[in-house]
Amino acid sequence: MSDPILVLSLFPKYSVGYPLLLRVAHAYLTISRGVKTGGFNEQSFSDLITTAEQQALRGQQVDPASIPSATTYKPEQSWSYELGARYTVPEEGFDLSSSLYWMPPLFFPAHGAYRKPRSSDAPHAL
């Protein structure tokens, strides 16, 4: 049995606002961090079994300590940025907001936590 995997994360969010036009409008900037969770890569199990079978045919043993590193992946972090403005006239029931967002793309882990697409009409063994 392998050791449990524990990951602790903080999700900071920073925001700064500035009042404009006698407090009926304001501008703001928000920066926050998010996390795409880590986990277990089910797709790598078939590769792991194939490798173990090939090593068994050669008379070699599979190192059990290599299994967690081959089947798990760590969380990825991402920072997001928002720049916006808001104009409000409560007496008139008027509210106008505008925001720009930017979030750098996350990259897939080295082992891939996704399924590879393939053509449904391509022949394949079950």
JOFEN-V799760 format. One record per residue. N is the residue number from 1. SS is DSSP state (hx for helix, st for strand, lp for the rest). Layout:
BEGIN
n: {N & N}
ss: {SS & SS}
END
This chain:
BEGIN
n: {1 & 2 & 3 & 4 & 5 & 6 & 7 & 8 & 9 & 10 & 11 & 12 & 13 & 14 & 15 & 16 & 17 & 18 & 19 & 20 & 21 & 22 & 23 & 24 & 25 & 26 & 27 & 28 & 29 & 30 & 31 & 32 & 33 & 34 & 35 & 36 & 37 & 38 & 39 & 40 & 41 & 42 & 43 & 44 & 45 & 46 & 47 & 48 & 49 & 50 & 51 & 52 & 53 & 54 & 55 & 56 & 57 & 58 & 59 & 60 & 61 & 62 & 63 & 64 & 65 & 66 & 67 & 68 & 69 & 70 & 71 & 72 & 73 & 74 & 75 & 76 & 77 & 78 & 79 & 80 & 81 & 82 & 83 & 84 & 85 & 86 & 87 & 88 & 89 & 90 & 91 & 92 & 93 & 94 & 95 & 96 & 97 & 98 & 99 & 100 & 101 & 102 & 103 & 104 & 105 & 106 & 107 & 108 & 109 & 110 & 111 & 112 & 113 & 114 & 115 & 116 & 117 & 118 & 119 & 120 & 121 & 122 & 123 & 124 & 125 & 126}
ss: {lp & lp & lp & lp & lp & lp & lp & lp & lp & lp & lp & lp & st & st & st & st & st & st & st & st & lp & lp & lp & lp & st & st & st & st & st & st & st & st & st & st & st & st & lp & lp & st & st & lp & lp & hx & hx & hx & hx & hx & hx & hx & hx & hx & hx & hx & hx & hx & hx & hx & lp & lp & lp & lp & lp & lp & hx & hx & hx & hx & hx & hx & hx & hx & st & st & lp & lp & st & st & st & st & st & st & st & st & st & st & st & st & st & st & lp & lp & lp & lp & st & st & st & st & st & st & st & st & st & st & lp & lp & lp & lp & lp & lp & lp & lp & lp & lp & lp & lp & lp & lp & lp & lp & lp & lp & lp & lp & lp & lp & lp}
END
